[in-house]
């Protein structure tokens, strides 16, 4: 809201920032930590992309929303 950008543009920026953080965390992890962090972050993202509460299906209609 503070930048006065459209709703969908803000969500896309959030997605880009999340993917950058994901890559950065994996780059910092040791070889032993990396598979566990990857699995955790993938599951976290899956939940948030597929839960109706976060409305990602408005941006990516191909996602199947779930209710938990």
mmJSON file of the N, C-alpha and C atoms, coordinates in Angstrom:
{"data_MODEL":{"atom_site":{
"group_PDB":["ATOM","ATOM","ATOM","ATOM","ATOM","ATOM","ATOM","ATOM","ATOM","ATOM","ATOM","ATOM","ATOM","ATOM","ATOM","ATOM","ATOM","ATOM","ATOM","ATOM","ATOM","ATOM","ATOM","ATOM","ATOM","ATOM","ATOM","ATOM","ATOM","ATOM","ATOM","ATOM","ATOM","ATOM","ATOM","ATOM","ATOM","ATOM","ATOM","ATOM","ATOM","ATOM","ATOM","ATOM","ATOM","ATOM","ATOM","ATOM","ATOM","ATOM","ATOM","ATOM","ATOM","ATOM","ATOM","ATOM","ATOM","ATOM","ATOM","ATOM","ATOM","ATOM","ATOM","ATOM","ATOM","ATOM","ATOM","ATOM","ATOM","ATOM","ATOM","ATOM","ATOM","ATOM","ATOM","ATOM","ATOM","ATOM","ATOM","ATOM","ATOM","ATOM","ATOM","ATOM","ATOM","ATOM","ATOM","ATOM","ATOM","ATOM","ATOM","ATOM","ATOM","ATOM","ATOM","ATOM","ATOM","ATOM","ATOM","ATOM","ATOM","ATOM","ATOM","ATOM","ATOM","ATOM","ATOM","ATOM","ATOM","ATOM","ATOM","ATOM","ATOM","ATOM","ATOM","ATOM","ATOM","ATOM","ATOM","ATOM","ATOM","ATOM","ATOM","ATOM","ATOM","ATOM","ATOM","ATOM","ATOM","ATOM","ATOM","ATOM","ATOM","ATOM","ATOM","ATOM","ATOM","ATOM","ATOM","ATOM","ATOM","ATOM","ATOM","ATOM","ATOM","ATOM","ATOM","ATOM","ATOM","ATOM","ATOM","ATOM","ATOM","ATOM","ATOM","ATOM","ATOM","ATOM","ATOM","ATOM","ATOM","ATOM","ATOM","ATOM","ATOM","ATOM","ATOM","ATOM","ATOM","ATOM","ATOM","ATOM","ATOM","ATOM","ATOM","ATOM","ATOM","ATOM","ATOM","ATOM","ATOM","ATOM","ATOM","ATOM","ATOM","ATOM","ATOM","ATOM","ATOM","ATOM","ATOM","ATOM","ATOM","ATOM","ATOM","ATOM","ATOM","ATOM","ATOM","ATOM","ATOM","ATOM","ATOM","ATOM"],
"id":[1,2,3,4,5,6,7,8,9,10,11,12,13,14,15,16,17,18,19,20,21,22,23,24,25,26,27,28,29,30,31,32,33,34,35,36,37,38,39,40,41,42,43,44,45,46,47,48,49,50,51,52,53,54,55,56,57,58,59,60,61,62,63,64,65,66,67,68,69,70,71,72,73,74,75,76,77,78,79,80,81,82,83,84,85,86,87,88,89,90,91,92,93,94,95,96,97,98,99,100,101,102,103,104,105,106,107,108,109,110,111,112,113,114,115,116,117,118,119,120,121,122,123,124,125,126,127,128,129,130,131,132,133,134,135,136,137,138,139,140,141,142,143,144,145,146,147,148,149,150,151,152,153,154,155,156,157,158,159,160,161,162,163,164,165,166,167,168,169,170,171,172,173,174,175,176,177,178,179,180,181,182,183,184,185,186,187,188,189,190,191,192,193,194,195,196,197,198,199,200,201,202,203,204],
"type_symbol":["N","C","C","N","C","C","N","C","C","N","C","C","N","C","C","N","C","C","N","C","C","N","C","C","N","C","C","N","C","C","N","C","C","N","C","C","N","C","C","N","C","C","N","C","C","N","C","C","N","C","C","N","C","C","N","C","C","N","C","C","N","C","C","N","C","C","N","C","C","N","C","C","N","C","C","N","C","C","N","C","C","N","C","C","N","C","C","N","C","C","N","C","C","N","C","C","N","C","C","N","C","C","N","C","C","N","C","C","N","C","C","N","C","C","N","C","C","N","C","C","N","C","C","N","C","C","N","C","C","N","C","C","N","C","C","N","C","C","N","C","C","N","C","C","N","C","C","N","C","C","N","C","C","N","C","C","N","C","C","N","C","C","N","C","C","N","C","C","N","C","C","N","C","C","N","C","C","N","C","C","N","C","C","N","C","C","N","C","C","N","C","C","N","C","C","N","C","C","N","C","C","N","C","C"],
"label_atom_id":["N","CA","C","N","CA","C","N","CA","C","N","CA","C","N","CA","C","N","CA","C","N","CA","C","N","CA","C","N","CA","C","N","CA","C","N","CA","C","N","CA","C","N","CA","C","N","CA","C","N","CA","C","N","CA","C","N","CA","C","N","CA","C","N","CA","C","N","CA","C","N","CA","C","N","CA","C","N","CA","C","N","CA","C","N","CA","C","N","CA","C","N","CA","C","N","CA","C","N","CA","C","N","CA","C","N","CA","C","N","CA","C","N","CA","C","N","CA","C","N","CA","C","N","CA","C","N","CA","C","N","CA","C","N","CA","C","N","CA","C","N","CA","C","N","CA","C","N","CA","C","N","CA","C","N","CA","C","N","CA","C","N","CA","C","N","CA","C","N","CA","C","N","CA","C","N","CA","C","N","CA","C","N","CA","C","N","CA","C","N","CA","C","N","CA","C","N","CA","C","N","CA","C","N","CA","C","N","CA","C","N","CA","C","N","CA","C","N","CA","C","N","CA","C","N","CA","C","N","CA","C","N","CA","C","N","CA","C"],
"label_alt_id":[null,null,null,null,null,null,null,null,null,null,null,null,null,null,null,null,null,null,null,null,null,null,null,null,null,null,null,null,null,null,null,null,null,null,null,null,null,null,null,null,null,null,null,null,null,null,null,null,null,null,null,null,null,null,null,null,null,null,null,null,null,null,null,null,null,null,null,null,null,null,null,null,null,null,null,null,null,null,null,null,null,null,null,null,null,null,null,null,null,null,null,null,null,null,null,null,null,null,null,null,null,null,null,null,null,null,null,null,null,null,null,null,null,null,null,null,null,null,null,null,null,null,null,null,null,null,null,null,null,null,null,null,null,null,null,null,null,null,null,null,null,null,null,null,null,null,null,null,null,null,null,null,null,null,null,null,null,null,null,null,null,null,null,null,null,null,null,null,null,null,null,null,null,null,null,null,null,null,null,null,null,null,null,null,null,null,null,null,null,null,null,null,null,null,null,null,null,null,null,null,null,null,null,null],
"label_comp_id":["UNK","UNK","UNK","UNK","UNK","UNK","UNK","UNK","UNK","UNK","UNK","UNK","UNK","UNK","UNK","UNK","UNK","UNK","UNK","UNK","UNK","UNK","UNK","UNK","UNK","UNK","UNK","UNK","UNK","UNK","UNK","UNK","UNK","UNK","UNK","UNK","UNK","UNK","UNK","UNK","UNK","UNK","UNK","UNK","UNK","UNK","UNK","UNK","UNK","UNK","UNK","UNK","UNK","UNK","UNK","UNK","UNK","UNK","UNK","UNK","UNK","UNK","UNK","UNK","UNK","UNK","UNK","UNK","UNK","UNK","UNK","UNK","UNK","UNK","UNK","UNK","UNK","UNK","UNK","UNK","UNK","UNK","UNK","UNK","UNK","UNK","UNK","UNK","UNK","UNK","UNK","UNK","UNK","UNK","UNK","UNK","UNK","UNK","UNK","UNK","UNK","UNK","UNK","UNK","UNK","UNK","UNK","UNK","UNK","UNK","UNK","UNK","UNK","UNK","UNK","UNK","UNK","UNK","UNK","UNK","UNK","UNK","UNK","UNK","UNK","UNK","UNK","UNK","UNK","UNK","UNK","UNK","UNK","UNK","UNK","UNK","UNK","UNK","UNK","UNK","UNK","UNK","UNK","UNK","UNK","UNK","UNK","UNK","UNK","UNK","UNK","UNK","UNK","UNK","UNK","UNK","UNK","UNK","UNK","UNK","UNK","UNK","UNK","UNK","UNK","UNK","UNK","UNK","UNK","UNK","UNK","UNK","UNK","UNK","UNK","UNK","UNK","UNK","UNK","UNK","UNK","UNK","UNK","UNK","UNK","UNK","UNK","UNK","UNK","UNK","UNK","UNK","UNK","UNK","UNK","UNK","UNK","UNK","UNK","UNK","UNK","UNK","UNK","UNK"],
"label_asym_id":["A","A","A","A","A","A","A","A","A","A","A","A","A","A","A","A","A","A","A","A","A","A","A","A","A","A","A","A","A","A","A","A","A","A","A","A","A","A","A","A","A","A","A","A","A","A","A","A","A","A","A","A","A","A","A","A","A","A","A","A","A","A","A","A","A","A","A","A","A","A","A","A","A","A","A","A","A","A","A","A","A","A","A","A","A","A","A","A","A","A","A","A","A","A","A","A","A","A","A","A","A","A","A","A","A","A","A","A","A","A","A","A","A","A","A","A","A","A","A","A","A","A","A","A","A","A","A","A","A","A","A","A","A","A","A","A","A","A","A","A","A","A","A","A","A","A","A","A","A","A","A","A","A","A","A","A","A","A","A","A","A","A","A","A","A","A","A","A","A","A","A","A","A","A","A","A","A","A","A","A","A","A","A","A","A","A","A","A","A","A","A","A","A","A","A","A","A","A","A","A","A","A","A","A"],
"label_entity_id":["1","1","1","1","1","1","1","1","1","1","1","1","1","1","1","1","1","1","1","1","1","1","1","1","1","1","1","1","1","1","1","1","1","1","1","1","1","1","1","1","1","1","1","1","1","1","1","1","1","1","1","1","1","1","1","1","1","1","1","1","1","1","1","1","1","1","1","1","1","1","1","1","1","1","1","1","1","1","1","1","1","1","1","1","1","1","1","1","1","1","1","1","1","1","1","1","1","1","1","1","1","1","1","1","1","1","1","1","1","1","1","1","1","1","1","1","1","1","1","1","1","1","1","1","1","1","1","1","1","1","1","1","1","1","1","1","1","1","1","1","1","1","1","1","1","1","1","1","1","1","1","1","1","1","1","1","1","1","1","1","1","1","1","1","1","1","1","1","1","1","1","1","1","1","1","1","1","1","1","1","1","1","1","1","1","1","1","1","1","1","1","1","1","1","1","1","1","1","1","1","1","1","1","1"],
"label_seq_id":[1,1,1,2,2,2,3,3,3,4,4,4,5,5,5,6,6,6,7,7,7,8,8,8,9,9,9,10,10,10,11,11,11,12,12,12,13,13,13,14,14,14,15,15,15,16,16,16,17,17,17,18,18,18,19,19,19,20,20,20,21,21,21,22,22,22,23,23,23,24,24,24,25,25,25,26,26,26,27,27,27,28,28,28,29,29,29,30,30,30,31,31,31,32,32,32,33,33,33,34,34,34,35,35,35,36,36,36,37,37,37,38,38,38,39,39,39,40,40,40,41,41,41,42,42,42,43,43,43,44,44,44,45,45,45,46,46,46,47,47,47,48,48,48,49,49,49,50,50,50,51,51,51,52,52,52,53,53,53,54,54,54,55,55,55,56,56,56,57,57,57,58,58,58,59,59,59,60,60,60,61,61,61,62,62,62,63,63,63,64,64,64,65,65,65,66,66,66,67,67,67,68,68,68],
"pdbx_PDB_ins_code":[null,null,null,null,null,null,null,null,null,null,null,null,null,null,null,null,null,null,null,null,null,null,null,null,null,null,null,null,null,null,null,null,null,null,null,null,null,null,null,null,null,null,null,null,null,null,null,null,null,null,null,null,null,null,null,null,null,null,null,null,null,null,null,null,null,null,null,null,null,null,null,null,null,null,null,null,null,null,null,null,null,null,null,null,null,null,null,null,null,null,null,null,null,null,null,null,null,null,null,null,null,null,null,null,null,null,null,null,null,null,null,null,null,null,null,null,null,null,null,null,null,null,null,null,null,null,null,null,null,null,null,null,null,null,null,null,null,null,null,null,null,null,null,null,null,null,null,null,null,null,null,null,null,null,null,null,null,null,null,null,null,null,null,null,null,null,null,null,null,null,null,null,null,null,null,null,null,null,null,null,null,null,null,null,null,null,null,null,null,null,null,null,null,null,null,null,null,null,null,null,null,null,null,null],
"Cartn_x":[0.818,0.0,0.865,2.001,2.833,3.44,3.561,4.136,3.072,1.821,0.694,0.817,1.113,1.183,-0.026,-0.417,-1.579,-1.398,-2.511,-2.568,-1.771,-2.01,-1.32,0.178,0.556,1.982,2.657,1.971,2.521,2.69,1.716,1.835,2.974,3.111,4.22,5.564,5.655,6.892,7.167,6.118,6.282,6.796,6.26,6.714,8.187,8.564,9.965,10.888,10.463,11.265,11.377,10.287,10.314,11.233,11.213,12.104,13.568,13.835,15.206,15.673,14.794,15.142,15.379,14.54,14.687,16.07,16.452,17.761,18.894,18.737,19.776,19.961,18.853,18.94,19.628,19.26,19.891,21.382,21.747,23.167,23.966,23.337,24.016,24.093,23.224,23.147,24.322,24.634,25.644,25.0,25.819,25.284,24.327,24.598,23.733,22.4,22.415,21.209,20.31,20.918,20.197,18.951,18.991,17.772,16.631,16.971,15.934,15.309,16.15,15.637,14.811,15.282,14.547,13.159,13.079,11.793,10.87,11.404,10.605,10.08,10.961,10.544,9.582,9.765,8.84,7.454,7.385,6.092,5.428,6.203,5.684,5.076,5.809,5.315,4.088,4.103,2.96,1.689,1.775,0.607,0.099,1.001,0.572,0.079,0.594,0.117,-1.23,-1.547,-2.763,-3.903,-3.662,-4.694,-5.462,-6.792,-7.615,-7.324,-6.927,-6.708,-5.718,-4.728,-3.678,-3.925,-4.952,-5.458,-4.465,-3.492,-2.553,-3.25,-4.367,-5.081,-5.644,-5.744,-6.155,-5.062,-3.815,-2.696,-2.377,-2.411,-2.111,-3.331,-4.287,-5.528,-5.345,-4.196,-3.95,-3.749,-3.497,-3.331,-4.682,-4.698,-5.916,-5.959,-6.909,-6.957,-7.421,-6.907,-7.349,-7.742,-8.611,-8.987,-8.477,-7.764,-7.261,-7.777],
"Cartn_y":[-1.193,0.0,1.262,1.203,2.398,2.785,1.824,2.127,2.392,2.229,2.495,1.729,0.435,-0.409,-1.334,-1.823,-2.705,-3.978,-4.505,-5.696,-6.857,-7.175,-8.3,-8.045,-6.82,-6.493,-6.691,-6.346,-6.547,-8.037,-8.856,-10.302,-10.878,-10.428,-10.921,-10.529,-9.331,-8.895,-9.76,-10.097,-10.979,-12.344,-12.879,-14.167,-14.107,-13.077,-12.931,-12.831,-12.083,-11.956,-13.28,-14.032,-15.343,-16.318,-16.321,-17.207,-16.813,-15.526,-15.072,-15.5,-15.385,-15.808,-17.309,-18.074,-19.529,-19.907,-19.289,-19.577,-19.161,-18.036,-17.546,-18.492,-18.961,-19.894,-21.182,-21.709,-22.941,-22.735,-21.56,-21.266,-21.235,-20.807,-20.719,-22.062,-22.996,-24.278,-25.185,-26.08,-27.101,-28.192,-29.073,-30.174,-31.045,-31.183,-31.995,-31.295,-29.995,-29.231,-29.011,-28.876,-28.447,-29.276,-30.615,-31.343,-31.131,-30.968,-30.755,-29.365,-28.379,-27.024,-26.925,-27.571,-27.557,-28.165,-29.297,-29.963,-29.089,-28.507,-27.656,-26.432,-25.742,-24.526,-24.827,-25.958,-26.35,-26.617,-27.322,-27.609,-26.325,-25.43,-24.151,-23.363,-23.289,-22.569,-23.254,-24.589,-25.32,-24.978,-25.016,-24.693,-23.292,-22.315,-20.938,-20.668,-21.393,-21.201,-21.869,-22.894,-23.648,-23.361,-22.608,-22.269,-21.043,-21.113,-19.998,-18.685,-18.799,-17.604,-16.626,-17.128,-16.267,-15.811,-16.31,-15.856,-15.936,-16.835,-16.992,-17.502,-18.195,-18.704,-17.566,-16.36,-15.208,-14.825,-15.075,-14.74,-15.911,-17.12,-18.339,-19.251,-19.052,-19.817,-21.327,-21.785,-23.209,-23.915,-23.147,-23.752,-24.219,-25.366,-25.877,-25.46,-24.594,-24.164,-25.306,-25.312,-26.27,-25.494,-26.054,-25.461,-26.346,-25.759,-26.508,-25.853],
"Cartn_z":[0.0,0.0,0.0,0.696,0.797,-0.554,-1.461,-2.773,-3.831,-3.441,-4.341,-5.663,-5.562,-6.755,-6.766,-7.934,-8.017,-7.173,-6.734,-5.894,-6.49,-7.748,-8.374,-8.512,-8.755,-8.844,-7.491,-6.421,-5.076,-4.785,-5.169,-4.962,-5.783,-7.012,-7.842,-7.24,-6.703,-6.06,-4.826,-4.089,-2.926,-3.346,-4.423,-4.926,-5.328,-6.045,-6.456,-5.242,-4.237,-3.024,-2.28,-2.244,-1.592,-2.295,-3.613,-4.365,-4.179,-4.111,-3.876,-2.482,-1.483,-0.125,-0.071,-0.766,-0.831,-1.372,-2.48,-3.079,-2.151,-1.477,-0.572,0.618,1.2,2.33,1.894,0.735,0.264,-0.024,-0.5,-0.745,0.556,1.632,2.93,3.657,3.282,3.984,3.633,4.567,4.296,3.441,2.907,2.103,2.914,4.2,5.053,5.338,5.495,5.811,4.6,3.433,2.229,1.909,1.906,1.551,2.552,3.832,4.841,4.705,4.498,4.302,3.026,1.985,0.716,0.893,1.566,1.793,2.644,3.711,4.586,3.833,3.121,2.422,1.279,0.618,-0.447,0.124,1.24,1.875,2.363,2.933,3.41,2.245,1.145,-0.029,-0.613,-0.691,-1.231,-0.457,0.87,1.686,1.379,1.343,1.144,-0.277,-1.257,-2.625,-2.855,-2.1,-2.353,-1.378,-0.356,0.617,0.106,0.126,-0.37,0.359,1.593,2.416,1.789,1.088,0.561,-0.875,-1.525,-2.819,-3.97,-3.88,-4.991,-6.245,-6.08,-7.261,-8.113,-7.548,-8.35,-9.352,-8.99,-9.87,-10.791,-10.223,-10.968,-10.941,-11.868,-11.835,-11.949,-12.419,-12.54,-11.205,-10.14,-8.815,-8.298,-7.68,-7.095,-5.624,-5.25,-3.857,-2.938,-1.729,-0.722,0.527,1.291,2.574,3.68,4.608,5.756,7.01],
"occupancy":[1.0,1.0,1.0,1.0,1.0,1.0,1.0,1.0,1.0,1.0,1.0,1.0,1.0,1.0,1.0,1.0,1.0,1.0,1.0,1.0,1.0,1.0,1.0,1.0,1.0,1.0,1.0,1.0,1.0,1.0,1.0,1.0,1.0,1.0,1.0,1.0,1.0,1.0,1.0,1.0,1.0,1.0,1.0,1.0,1.0,1.0,1.0,1.0,1.0,1.0,1.0,1.0,1.0,1.0,1.0,1.0,1.0,1.0,1.0,1.0,1.0,1.0,1.0,1.0,1.0,1.0,1.0,1.0,1.0,1.0,1.0,1.0,1.0,1.0,1.0,1.0,1.0,1.0,1.0,1.0,1.0,1.0,1.0,1.0,1.0,1.0,1.0,1.0,1.0,1.0,1.0,1.0,1.0,1.0,1.0,1.0,1.0,1.0,1.0,1.0,1.0,1.0,1.0,1.0,1.0,1.0,1.0,1.0,1.0,1.0,1.0,1.0,1.0,1.0,1.0,1.0,1.0,1.0,1.0,1.0,1.0,1.0,1.0,1.0,1.0,1.0,1.0,1.0,1.0,1.0,1.0,1.0,1.0,1.0,1.0,1.0,1.0,1.0,1.0,1.0,1.0,1.0,1.0,1.0,1.0,1.0,1.0,1.0,1.0,1.0,1.0,1.0,1.0,1.0,1.0,1.0,1.0,1.0,1.0,1.0,1.0,1.0,1.0,1.0,1.0,1.0,1.0,1.0,1.0,1.0,1.0,1.0,1.0,1.0,1.0,1.0,1.0,1.0,1.0,1.0,1.0,1.0,1.0,1.0,1.0,1.0,1.0,1.0,1.0,1.0,1.0,1.0,1.0,1.0,1.0,1.0,1.0,1.0,1.0,1.0,1.0,1.0,1.0,1.0],
"B_iso_or_equiv":[0.0,0.0,0.0,0.0,0.0,0.0,0.0,0.0,0.0,0.0,0.0,0.0,0.0,0.0,0.0,0.0,0.0,0.0,0.0,0.0,0.0,0.0,0.0,0.0,0.0,0.0,0.0,0.0,0.0,0.0,0.0,0.0,0.0,0.0,0.0,0.0,0.0,0.0,0.0,0.0,0.0,0.0,0.0,0.0,0.0,0.0,0.0,0.0,0.0,0.0,0.0,0.0,0.0,0.0,0.0,0.0,0.0,0.0,0.0,0.0,0.0,0.0,0.0,0.0,0.0,0.0,0.0,0.0,0.0,0.0,0.0,0.0,0.0,0.0,0.0,0.0,0.0,0.0,0.0,0.0,0.0,0.0,0.0,0.0,0.0,0.0,0.0,0.0,0.0,0.0,0.0,0.0,0.0,0.0,0.0,0.0,0.0,0.0,0.0,0.0,0.0,0.0,0.0,0.0,0.0,0.0,0.0,0.0,0.0,0.0,0.0,0.0,0.0,0.0,0.0,0.0,0.0,0.0,0.0,0.0,0.0,0.0,0.0,0.0,0.0,0.0,0.0,0.0,0.0,0.0,0.0,0.0,0.0,0.0,0.0,0.0,0.0,0.0,0.0,0.0,0.0,0.0,0.0,0.0,0.0,0.0,0.0,0.0,0.0,0.0,0.0,0.0,0.0,0.0,0.0,0.0,0.0,0.0,0.0,0.0,0.0,0.0,0.0,0.0,0.0,0.0,0.0,0.0,0.0,0.0,0.0,0.0,0.0,0.0,0.0,0.0,0.0,0.0,0.0,0.0,0.0,0.0,0.0,0.0,0.0,0.0,0.0,0.0,0.0,0.0,0.0,0.0,0.0,0.0,0.0,0.0,0.0,0.0,0.0,0.0,0.0,0.0,0.0,0.0],
"pdbx_formal_charge":[null,null,null,null,null,null,null,null,null,null,null,null,null,null,null,null,null,null,null,null,null,null,null,null,null,null,null,null,null,null,null,null,null,null,null,null,null,null,null,null,null,null,null,null,null,null,null,null,null,null,null,null,null,null,null,null,null,null,null,null,null,null,null,null,null,null,null,null,null,null,null,null,null,null,null,null,null,null,null,null,null,null,null,null,null,null,null,null,null,null,null,null,null,null,null,null,null,null,null,null,null,null,null,null,null,null,null,null,null,null,null,null,null,null,null,null,null,null,null,null,null,null,null,null,null,null,null,null,null,null,null,null,null,null,null,null,null,null,null,null,null,null,null,null,null,null,null,null,null,null,null,null,null,null,null,null,null,null,null,null,null,null,null,null,null,null,null,null,null,null,null,null,null,null,null,null,null,null,null,null,null,null,null,null,null,null,null,null,null,null,null,null,null,null,null,null,null,null,null,null,null,null,null,null],
"auth_seq_id":[1,1,1,2,2,2,3,3,3,4,4,4,5,5,5,6,6,6,7,7,7,8,8,8,9,9,9,10,10,10,11,11,11,12,12,12,13,13,13,14,14,14,15,15,15,16,16,16,17,17,17,18,18,18,19,19,19,20,20,20,21,21,21,22,22,22,23,23,23,24,24,24,25,25,25,26,26,26,27,27,27,28,28,28,29,29,29,30,30,30,31,31,31,32,32,32,33,33,33,34,34,34,35,35,35,36,36,36,37,37,37,38,38,38,39,39,39,40,40,40,41,41,41,42,42,42,43,43,43,44,44,44,45,45,45,46,46,46,47,47,47,48,48,48,49,49,49,50,50,50,51,51,51,52,52,52,53,53,53,54,54,54,55,55,55,56,56,56,57,57,57,58,58,58,59,59,59,60,60,60,61,61,61,62,62,62,63,63,63,64,64,64,65,65,65,66,66,66,67,67,67,68,68,68],
"auth_comp_id":["UNK","UNK","UNK","UNK","UNK","UNK","UNK","UNK","UNK","UNK","UNK","UNK","UNK","UNK","UNK","UNK","UNK","UNK","UNK","UNK","UNK","UNK","UNK","UNK","UNK","UNK","UNK","UNK","UNK","UNK","UNK","UNK","UNK","UNK","UNK","UNK","UNK","UNK","UNK","UNK","UNK","UNK","UNK","UNK","UNK","UNK","UNK","UNK","UNK","UNK","UNK","UNK","UNK","UNK","UNK","UNK","UNK","UNK","UNK","UNK","UNK","UNK","UNK","UNK","UNK","UNK","UNK","UNK","UNK","UNK","UNK","UNK","UNK","UNK","UNK","UNK","UNK","UNK","UNK","UNK","UNK","UNK","UNK","UNK","UNK","UNK","UNK","UNK","UNK","UNK","UNK","UNK","UNK","UNK","UNK","UNK","UNK","UNK","UNK","UNK","UNK","UNK","UNK","UNK","UNK","UNK","UNK","UNK","UNK","UNK","UNK","UNK","UNK","UNK","UNK","UNK","UNK","UNK","UNK","UNK","UNK","UNK","UNK","UNK","UNK","UNK","UNK","UNK","UNK","UNK","UNK","UNK","UNK","UNK","UNK","UNK","UNK","UNK","UNK","UNK","UNK","UNK","UNK","UNK","UNK","UNK","UNK","UNK","UNK","UNK","UNK","UNK","UNK","UNK","UNK","UNK","UNK","UNK","UNK","UNK","UNK","UNK","UNK","UNK","UNK","UNK","UNK","UNK","UNK","UNK","UNK","UNK","UNK","UNK","UNK","UNK","UNK","UNK","UNK","UNK","UNK","UNK","UNK","UNK","UNK","UNK","UNK","UNK","UNK","UNK","UNK","UNK","UNK","UNK","UNK","UNK","UNK","UNK","UNK","UNK","UNK","UNK","UNK","UNK"],
"auth_asym_id":["A","A","A","A","A","A","A","A","A","A","A","A","A","A","A","A","A","A","A","A","A","A","A","A","A","A","A","A","A","A","A","A","A","A","A","A","A","A","A","A","A","A","A","A","A","A","A","A","A","A","A","A","A","A","A","A","A","A","A","A","A","A","A","A","A","A","A","A","A","A","A","A","A","A","A","A","A","A","A","A","A","A","A","A","A","A","A","A","A","A","A","A","A","A","A","A","A","A","A","A","A","A","A","A","A","A","A","A","A","A","A","A","A","A","A","A","A","A","A","A","A","A","A","A","A","A","A","A","A","A","A","A","A","A","A","A","A","A","A","A","A","A","A","A","A","A","A","A","A","A","A","A","A","A","A","A","A","A","A","A","A","A","A","A","A","A","A","A","A","A","A","A","A","A","A","A","A","A","A","A","A","A","A","A","A","A","A","A","A","A","A","A","A","A","A","A","A","A","A","A","A","A","A","A"],
"auth_atom_id":["N","CA","C","N","CA","C","N","CA","C","N","CA","C","N","CA","C","N","CA","C","N","CA","C","N","CA","C","N","CA","C","N","CA","C","N","CA","C","N","CA","C","N","CA","C","N","CA","C","N","CA","C","N","CA","C","N","CA","C","N","CA","C","N","CA","C","N","CA","C","N","CA","C","N","CA","C","N","CA","C","N","CA","C","N","CA","C","N","CA","C","N","CA","C","N","CA","C","N","CA","C","N","CA","C","N","CA","C","N","CA","C","N","CA","C","N","CA","C","N","CA","C","N","CA","C","N","CA","C","N","CA","C","N","CA","C","N","CA","C","N","CA","C","N","CA","C","N","CA","C","N","CA","C","N","CA","C","N","CA","C","N","CA","C","N","CA","C","N","CA","C","N","CA","C","N","CA","C","N","CA","C","N","CA","C","N","CA","C","N","CA","C","N","CA","C","N","CA","C","N","CA","C","N","CA","C","N","CA","C","N","CA","C","N","CA","C","N","CA","C","N","CA","C","N","CA","C","N","CA","C","N","CA","C","N","CA","C"],
"pdbx_PDB_model_num":[1,1,1,1,1,1,1,1,1,1,1,1,1,1,1,1,1,1,1,1,1,1,1,1,1,1,1,1,1,1,1,1,1,1,1,1,1,1,1,1,1,1,1,1,1,1,1,1,1,1,1,1,1,1,1,1,1,1,1,1,1,1,1,1,1,1,1,1,1,1,1,1,1,1,1,1,1,1,1,1,1,1,1,1,1,1,1,1,1,1,1,1,1,1,1,1,1,1,1,1,1,1,1,1,1,1,1,1,1,1,1,1,1,1,1,1,1,1,1,1,1,1,1,1,1,1,1,1,1,1,1,1,1,1,1,1,1,1,1,1,1,1,1,1,1,1,1,1,1,1,1,1,1,1,1,1,1,1,1,1,1,1,1,1,1,1,1,1,1,1,1,1,1,1,1,1,1,1,1,1,1,1,1,1,1,1,1,1,1,1,1,1,1,1,1,1,1,1,1,1,1,1,1,1]
}}}
